[in-house]
Amino acid sequence: MLAALALGAPRACAQEEETQPKPAAKAPLLIGMGQDDAQQPSADELQPDNRPLTGVQTPTLGTAQFRHSYWVPGFQYGNTTQNYALNQASSADWTANNYVAGNLSVLEAWSHSQLSLNYSGGGLFSTNSAQGNSSFHQFGLMQAFQGQRWQVQFLDQFSYLPEAQFGFGGAANLNIPGIGGSLGGSQPGLQNNYVPNQSILTSAGPRYSNVFATQVSYALSRRGTFTVAGTYGILRFVEAGNIESDTVSGSVGYDYALTNEDQFGGKYRFSAYHFAGYPQAFADHTFDFVYGRKITGRLALQLYGGPELTTFRIPIGNISDKLSASGGASLSYGFKRGSISLGYDHGVSNGGGALIGSSTDSVSMDANRQISRMWQMQGNFGYARNHALVTANAQGYDTWFAGAGLSRPLGRNASLSLGYTARIQTSQLPVCAAGNCSTSFTQHQISLGFQWHTRPFVIR
């Protein structure tokens, strides 16, 4: 799950803030930015999130305001020291992974459109000879057009990572493409049910994931909005033994504004799941009732739920279809010295590279709080349950990660972070990795991160 890709990607995280540049520096003017790099923008400094309730993106507290187009390059170093790799045999020795990356964020704004681009990529150098050295890349793009009554968006989230994206990078902020913070021009990520599932930690080796989305919204009246969207996602592995998948989704929805802050709507979504080298395929239909409430800078809430019908190309036993329930919730809440984000999703997914489709439950939490003028504390948690759609006593996976850390700015353009993350997986049947078979894997990880970027370079 991309919580995050991502375009976004994805949930609340600690963000560094730029001080307002002096005119002589020819940097973008950030409206309302405070004098402290660690300070969070207030509600008055944010633009309202006016994206449709029944669209494909997660709701946000709002976005930072900019008056200029610019690009910002940067550099990032991350170190994760762990007891062993989750997809390799256990070892008594701790190993270290060193990530060296270049970052780039671009924001191009016109009167009725905006382009946001974030990229991070570089090399991975490991002391674990079994893992060796490799590379990693993450990319997010959003092109949005705004008319008097319509919105059009094109989004893409791509990653090439050495391991599962679920809990990747610990407290080193390696899971965020671009330079991060308000200058990163970050956009809300796609909702989990549109993104290839990567929440099974012992799926082996490096993998590619990409999802492209197109969304069009039209305001039928002052209160009613019609939205149609389509997505295409893939999950591919470098090493054999994993299950590769393609997912095509389309949705149509209608929103109605009850008040300036409350919305209600309905959405129908169709998804088709295909698995490379396997004859099985699924078609999935959901109809969800959706409720949303947004208060800029303070609250972004979304609740949805409804029936879900899954049909199988090849019957499993004597079962050719399954009727169940889908549902979820997301909540972002901002307060004076921090914020918290919670999420829950239940429904059908691609199986995370280890199953031919799965019934998936996922829970996530991200929180941050300013504990002094310079130091900020962060915490995150994730849980995913992936079990076979129909077959009794088949393989199933329960996965957790939990972490906490501290971060602080180093001047105006750099930051330092450190923390601890535990990643745990249990399975119904033994999983064998590099000759080590077990139903339980636990990884302890200590993370250190350093990030630096230049002052913004004005495009116009």
C-alpha positions as CSV (number, residue, x, y, z in Angstrom):
1,M,0.0,0.0,0.0
2,L,1.0,3.3,-0.9
3,A,0.0,4.9,1.6
4,A,1.8,6.0,-0.1
5,L,3.1,7.1,-3.4
6,A,3.8,8.4,-3.9
7,L,1.8,11.1,-5.6
8,G,1.5,10.6,-2.5
9,A,0.9,8.6,-1.6
10,P,-0.1,9.2,1.2
11,R,-1.0,10.0,5.3
12,A,0.2,12.9,7.8
13,C,4.0,13.1,8.4
14,A,6.4,15.5,9.9
15,Q,7.1,18.4,7.5
16,E,9.8,21.0,7.5
17,E,8.7,24.5,6.7
18,E,10.7,27.2,4.8
19,T,11.1,30.7,6.2
20,Q,9.8,33.4,3.9
21,P,12.7,34.2,1.5
22,K,14.0,37.7,1.1
23,P,13.1,39.4,-2.2
24,A,16.8,39.7,-3.2
25,A,17.1,35.9,-3.2
26,K,14.5,35.6,-6.0
27,A,12.8,32.6,-4.2
28,P,9.1,31.7,-4.3
29,L,7.0,33.7,-1.9
30,L,5.3,31.3,0.5
31,I,2.2,33.0,1.8
32,G,2.1,33.1,5.6
33,M,5.2,31.0,6.4
34,G,6.5,31.6,9.9
35,Q,10.1,32.3,10.9
36,D,10.7,28.9,12.4
37,D,11.5,26.1,9.9
38,A,9.8,23.5,12.2
39,Q,6.6,25.5,12.4
40,Q,3.4,24.0,10.8
41,P,1.3,26.3,8.6
42,S,-1.9,27.7,10.2
43,A,-5.3,27.3,8.7
44,D,-5.1,30.9,7.3
45,E,-2.0,29.8,5.3
46,L,-3.6,26.8,3.6
47,Q,-5.9,26.6,0.5
48,P,-9.0,24.5,1.1
49,D,-9.0,20.9,-0.2
50,N,-11.8,21.1,-2.9
51,R,-11.2,17.7,-4.5
52,P,-14.3,15.6,-4.9
53,L,-15.5,13.4,-2.1
54,T,-16.1,10.4,-4.4
55,G,-12.7,10.8,-6.2
56,V,-9.6,8.6,-6.0
57,Q,-7.5,10.7,-3.6
58,T,-7.4,10.9,0.2
59,P,-8.7,14.1,1.8
60,T,-6.3,16.5,3.3
61,L,-6.3,19.5,5.7
62,G,-5.4,21.8,2.8
63,T,-2.3,22.7,0.7
64,A,0.3,25.5,1.1
65,Q,-0.1,28.6,-1.0
66,F,2.5,29.6,-3.6
67,R,2.8,32.7,-5.9
68,H,5.7,31.5,-8.1
69,S,6.7,28.4,-10.0
70,Y,10.0,26.9,-9.0
71,W,12.2,23.8,-8.7
72,V,14.3,22.6,-5.8
73,P,17.1,20.0,-5.9
74,G,18.3,18.2,-2.8
75,F,20.4,15.4,-1.3
76,Q,19.4,12.7,1.2
77,Y,21.3,10.1,3.2
78,G,19.6,7.4,5.2
79,N,20.9,4.5,7.3
80,T,18.8,1.6,8.6
81,T,20.5,-0.9,10.9
82,Q,18.5,-4.1,11.4
83,N,19.0,-7.5,13.0
84,Y,18.2,-9.3,9.6
85,A,16.3,-9.0,6.4
86,L,12.8,-10.2,6.5
87,N,13.1,-12.2,3.3
88,Q,16.4,-13.8,4.2
89,A,17.7,-16.3,6.7
90,S,18.0,-15.1,10.3
91,S,21.5,-14.0,11.4
92,A,22.9,-13.2,14.8
93,D,24.8,-10.2,13.3
94,W,23.2,-6.9,12.7
95,T,23.6,-5.4,9.2
96,A,23.3,-1.8,7.9
97,N,21.8,-0.4,4.7
98,N,23.1,2.9,3.5
99,Y,20.8,4.9,1.1
100,V,22.3,7.9,-0.8
101,A,19.8,9.7,-3.0
102,G,19.2,12.9,-5.0
103,N,15.9,14.6,-4.6
104,L,14.0,16.9,-6.9
105,S,10.7,18.8,-6.4
106,V,9.1,21.0,-9.1
107,L,6.0,23.1,-8.9
108,E,4.7,24.9,-12.0
109,A,1.5,27.0,-11.5
110,W,-0.6,28.7,-14.1
111,S,-3.8,30.6,-13.6
112,H,-6.0,27.5,-14.1
113,S,-3.7,24.6,-13.8
114,Q,-0.8,23.2,-11.7
115,L,2.0,20.7,-12.2
116,S,3.6,19.0,-9.2
117,L,6.5,16.6,-9.6
118,N,8.6,14.8,-6.9
119,Y,11.4,12.4,-7.4
120,S,13.9,10.6,-5.2
121,G,16.5,8.1,-6.3
122,G,19.9,6.7,-5.7
123,G,22.0,3.8,-4.5
124,L,21.6,1.3,-1.7
125,F,24.9,0.0,-0.2
126,S,24.4,-2.9,2.3
127,T,26.8,-4.7,4.6
128,N,24.6,-7.8,4.1
129,S,26.4,-9.7,1.3
130,A,23.2,-11.7,0.6
131,Q,21.3,-8.5,-0.2
132,G,24.2,-6.7,-1.9
133,N,24.1,-3.3,-3.5
134,S,21.3,-2.0,-5.6
135,S,19.3,1.2,-6.3
136,F,15.9,2.6,-5.4
137,H,13.6,5.2,-7.0
138,Q,10.3,6.9,-6.2
139,F,8.4,9.3,-8.3
140,G,5.1,11.2,-8.0
141,L,3.4,13.4,-10.5
142,M,0.1,15.4,-10.6
143,Q,-1.2,17.6,-13.4
144,A,-4.4,19.4,-12.5
145,F,-6.7,21.7,-14.6
146,Q,-9.4,23.8,-13.0
147,G,-12.3,25.4,-14.8
148,Q,-15.3,27.3,-13.5
149,R,-17.3,24.0,-13.2
150,W,-14.8,21.3,-13.9
151,Q,-11.6,19.7,-12.6
152,V,-9.3,17.3,-14.5
153,Q,-6.4,15.5,-12.9
154,F,-3.7,13.2,-14.1
155,L,-1.7,11.4,-11.4
156,D,1.1,8.8,-11.4
157,Q,2.9,7.1,-8.5
158,F,6.0,4.9,-9.2
159,S,8.4,3.1,-7.0
160,Y,11.3,0.7,-7.4
161,L,12.3,-0.6,-3.9
162,P,14.5,-3.3,-2.6
163,E,11.7,-4.6,-0.2
164,A,8.0,-4.2,0.5
165,Q,6.8,-0.6,0.8
166,F,4.9,-1.3,4.0
167,G,7.0,0.4,6.7
168,F,9.9,1.1,4.3
169,G,12.6,3.5,5.4
170,G,11.7,3.7,9.1
171,A,12.3,7.1,10.6
172,A,14.8,8.1,7.9
173,N,12.0,9.6,5.7
174,L,13.0,7.4,2.7
175,N,9.4,6.7,1.8
176,I,8.7,10.3,0.7
177,P,9.7,11.3,-2.9
178,G,11.1,14.7,-3.4
179,I,12.4,17.1,-0.8
180,G,9.4,16.8,1.4
181,G,7.9,19.6,3.5
182,S,5.7,22.4,2.2
183,L,8.2,23.2,-0.6
184,G,7.8,19.7,-1.9
185,G,4.4,20.7,-3.3
186,S,3.1,17.4,-2.0
187,Q,-0.3,16.2,-3.3
188,P,-2.7,13.8,-1.5
189,G,-2.0,10.2,-2.4
190,L,-4.4,7.8,-4.0
191,Q,-6.7,5.8,-1.8
192,N,-5.4,2.3,-0.8
193,N,-8.0,0.4,-2.9
194,Y,-6.5,2.0,-6.1
195,V,-2.9,1.2,-5.3
196,P,-1.1,-2.2,-5.7
197,N,-0.9,-3.9,-2.2
198,Q,2.6,-4.3,-0.9
199,S,1.8,-5.2,2.8
200,I,3.3,-8.7,2.9
201,L,6.9,-8.3,4.1
202,T,8.4,-11.7,3.0
203,S,7.5,-11.3,-0.7
204,A,11.1,-11.7,-2.1
205,G,13.4,-9.1,-3.5
206,P,13.2,-5.8,-5.4
207,R,9.9,-4.8,-7.0
208,Y,8.4,-2.2,-9.4
209,S,5.0,-0.7,-8.6
210,N,3.2,1.9,-10.7
211,V,-0.3,3.3,-10.7
212,F,-1.7,5.9,-13.1
213,A,-5.0,7.7,-12.6
214,T,-7.2,10.0,-14.5
215,Q,-10.1,11.9,-12.8
216,V,-12.7,14.3,-14.2
217,S,-15.2,16.2,-12.0
218,Y,-18.1,18.4,-13.1
219,A,-20.2,20.7,-10.9
220,L,-23.8,20.1,-11.9
221,S,-25.0,22.8,-9.5
222,R,-23.7,24.8,-6.5
223,R,-24.1,21.7,-4.3
224,G,-23.9,18.7,-6.6
225,T,-20.7,17.3,-8.4
226,F,-20.4,14.3,-10.7
227,T,-17.0,12.5,-10.8
228,V,-15.6,9.8,-13.1
229,A,-12.1,8.2,-12.7
230,G,-10.0,5.4,-14.0
231,T,-6.7,3.8,-12.8
232,Y,-4.3,1.2,-14.0
233,G,-1.8,-0.3,-11.5
234,I,1.0,-3.0,-11.8
235,L,3.2,-4.9,-9.4
236,R,6.3,-6.6,-10.8
237,F,9.2,-8.4,-9.1
238,V,12.9,-8.9,-10.1
239,E,13.2,-12.3,-8.5
240,A,11.1,-15.4,-9.3
241,G,8.7,-16.9,-6.9
242,N,6.4,-13.9,-6.5
243,I,2.9,-13.3,-8.0
244,E,2.8,-10.3,-10.3
245,S,-0.4,-8.5,-10.9
246,D,-2.3,-5.9,-13.0
247,T,-5.3,-4.0,-11.7
248,V,-7.7,-1.9,-13.8
249,S,-10.3,0.2,-12.0
250,G,-13.0,2.6,-13.0
251,S,-15.4,4.5,-10.8
252,V,-18.3,7.0,-11.0
253,G,-19.7,9.0,-8.1
254,Y,-21.9,11.9,-7.1
255,D,-21.3,14.4,-4.2
256,Y,-23.8,16.6,-2.6
257,A,-22.8,19.4,-0.2
258,L,-25.0,19.4,2.8
259,T,-23.3,22.4,4.3
260,N,-20.0,24.3,3.6
261,E,-18.2,21.6,5.6
262,D,-20.3,18.5,5.2
263,Q,-20.8,16.3,2.1
264,F,-22.6,13.1,1.3
265,G,-22.3,10.9,-1.8
266,G,-22.4,7.6,-3.5
267,K,-19.8,5.8,-5.6
268,Y,-19.7,2.7,-7.8
269,R,-16.3,1.1,-8.5
270,F,-15.3,-1.7,-10.8
271,S,-11.9,-3.4,-10.5
272,A,-10.4,-6.3,-12.6
273,Y,-7.4,-8.2,-11.2
274,H,-5.1,-10.3,-13.4
275,F,-2.1,-12.3,-12.4
276,A,0.9,-13.0,-14.7
277,G,1.3,-16.7,-15.6
278,Y,-2.0,-17.7,-13.8
279,P,-5.3,-18.4,-15.5
280,Q,-7.3,-17.0,-12.5
281,A,-8.7,-13.5,-12.5
282,F,-11.2,-11.6,-10.4
283,A,-13.9,-8.9,-11.2
284,D,-14.9,-6.8,-8.3
285,H,-17.9,-4.5,-7.9
286,T,-18.5,-2.1,-5.0
287,F,-21.1,0.5,-4.2
288,D,-20.2,2.7,-1.3
289,F,-22.1,5.5,0.5
290,V,-19.6,8.2,1.4
291,Y,-19.7,11.0,4.1
292,G,-17.0,13.7,4.4
293,R,-16.3,16.7,6.6
294,K,-13.5,19.2,6.0
295,I,-12.4,22.2,8.1
296,T,-9.3,23.7,6.5
297,G,-6.2,23.3,8.7
298,R,-8.2,21.4,11.4
299,L,-10.2,18.4,10.2
300,A,-10.5,16.1,7.2
301,L,-12.8,13.1,7.7
302,Q,-14.1,10.5,5.2
303,L,-16.3,7.5,5.9
304,Y,-17.5,5.0,3.3
305,G,-19.1,1.6,3.2
306,G,-21.3,-0.7,1.2
307,P,-21.7,-4.1,-0.5
308,E,-18.9,-5.8,-2.5
309,L,-19.4,-8.5,-5.1
310,T,-16.4,-10.5,-6.4
311,T,-16.7,-13.0,-9.3
312,F,-14.0,-15.5,-10.2
313,R,-13.0,-16.4,-13.8
314,I,-12.3,-20.0,-12.6
315,P,-14.6,-21.2,-9.7
316,I,-12.8,-22.0,-6.5
317,G,-14.3,-25.3,-5.4
318,N,-17.9,-24.8,-6.3
319,I,-17.8,-21.0,-5.6
320,S,-17.9,-18.6,-8.6
321,D,-18.7,-15.4,-6.7
322,K,-18.6,-13.9,-3.2
323,L,-20.7,-11.2,-1.7
324,S,-19.1,-9.3,1.2
325,A,-18.8,-5.8,2.6
326,S,-16.3,-3.0,1.8
327,G,-15.6,0.0,3.9
328,G,-13.1,2.4,5.3
329,A,-12.4,5.6,7.0
330,S,-9.7,8.3,7.0
331,L,-9.2,11.1,9.5
332,S,-6.6,13.9,9.6
333,Y,-6.7,16.3,12.6
334,G,-4.5,19.3,13.0
335,F,-3.8,21.1,16.3
336,K,-1.5,23.9,17.4
337,R,1.7,22.0,17.7
338,G,1.1,18.9,15.6
339,S,-1.2,16.7,13.7
340,I,-2.5,13.1,13.6
341,S,-3.8,10.9,10.7
342,L,-5.7,7.7,10.9
343,G,-6.9,5.3,8.2
344,Y,-8.7,2.0,7.8
345,D,-9.7,0.1,4.6
346,H,-11.4,-3.3,4.0
347,G,-11.9,-4.9,0.7
348,V,-10.4,-7.1,-2.1
349,S,-6.7,-6.5,-3.2
350,N,-4.1,-8.0,-5.5
351,G,-2.6,-10.2,-2.8
352,G,0.6,-8.4,-2.1
353,G,2.8,-10.6,-4.4
354,A,2.2,-13.7,-2.2
355,L,-1.4,-14.6,-2.9
356,I,-3.7,-14.7,-5.9
357,G,-5.9,-12.0,-4.6
358,S,-6.8,-11.5,-1.0
359,S,-9.3,-10.1,1.4
360,T,-7.4,-7.2,3.0
361,D,-7.8,-5.1,6.1
362,S,-5.3,-2.3,6.7
363,V,-4.9,0.2,9.5
364,S,-2.5,3.1,9.6
365,M,-1.6,5.9,12.0
366,D,0.9,8.8,11.7
367,A,1.3,11.5,14.3
368,N,3.7,14.4,15.0
369,R,4.1,16.9,17.7
370,Q,6.4,19.9,18.3
371,I,8.0,19.2,21.7
372,S,10.4,22.3,21.6
373,R,11.3,25.1,19.3
374,M,13.8,22.8,17.4
375,W,12.7,19.2,18.1
376,Q,9.7,17.4,16.7
377,M,8.5,13.9,17.8
378,Q,6.9,11.4,15.3
379,G,5.2,8.1,15.7
380,N,3.6,5.7,13.1
381,F,1.9,2.4,13.1
382,G,0.5,0.1,10.4
383,Y,-1.3,-3.2,10.4
384,A,-2.4,-5.4,7.4
385,R,-4.3,-8.6,7.3
386,N,-4.2,-10.5,4.0
387,H,-6.1,-13.8,3.7
388,A,-7.3,-15.9,0.8
389,L,-10.7,-14.8,-0.6
390,V,-12.4,-18.2,-0.4
391,T,-10.3,-21.3,0.4
392,A,-10.5,-22.4,4.0
393,N,-7.2,-23.0,5.9
394,A,-5.2,-21.4,3.1
395,Q,-2.2,-19.2,3.6
396,G,-2.8,-15.9,5.4
397,Y,-0.6,-13.1,6.6
398,D,-0.8,-10.6,9.5
399,T,1.7,-7.8,9.3
400,W,2.6,-4.9,11.7
401,F,5.1,-2.1,11.8
402,A,5.4,0.5,14.6
403,G,8.0,3.2,15.0
404,A,8.8,6.4,16.8
405,G,11.5,9.1,16.2
406,L,12.7,12.6,16.6
407,S,13.7,15.2,14.0
408,R,15.0,18.7,14.0
409,P,16.0,21.3,11.4
410,L,19.7,22.1,10.8
411,G,19.5,25.7,9.6
412,R,17.0,26.6,7.0
413,N,17.6,24.0,4.3
414,A,18.6,20.8,6.2
415,S,17.1,18.4,8.7
416,L,18.1,15.4,10.8
417,S,16.0,12.5,12.0
418,L,16.5,9.4,14.0
419,G,14.2,6.6,15.3
420,Y,13.3,3.0,15.9
421,T,10.9,0.7,13.9
422,A,9.7,-2.8,14.5
423,R,8.4,-4.9,11.6
424,I,6.6,-8.1,12.4
425,Q,4.8,-10.7,10.3
426,T,2.9,-13.9,11.3
427,S,1.5,-16.4,8.8
428,Q,-1.0,-19.2,8.9
429,L,1.4,-21.6,7.2
430,P,5.3,-21.5,7.4
431,V,7.1,-19.1,5.1
432,C,10.5,-20.2,3.9
433,A,13.2,-17.5,3.1
434,A,16.7,-18.5,2.2
435,G,16.3,-21.9,4.0
436,N,14.7,-20.4,7.1
437,C,11.1,-21.5,7.5
438,S,8.9,-20.0,10.1
439,T,5.4,-18.7,10.8
440,S,6.8,-15.5,12.5
441,F,9.4,-13.0,11.5
442,T,10.4,-9.9,13.5
443,Q,12.8,-7.2,12.5
444,H,14.2,-4.5,14.7
445,Q,15.4,-1.4,12.8
446,I,17.3,1.7,14.0
447,S,17.2,4.6,11.5
448,L,19.2,7.8,10.9
449,G,18.4,10.3,8.2
450,F,19.9,13.5,6.9
451,Q,18.2,15.7,4.2
452,W,19.4,18.9,2.6
453,H,18.0,21.0,-0.3
454,T,18.9,24.3,-2.0
455,R,16.9,27.5,-1.9
456,P,14.1,27.4,-4.5
457,F,15.0,28.3,-8.1
458,V,12.3,30.5,-9.6
459,I,11.0,29.4,-13.0
460,R,8.8,32.4,-13.4
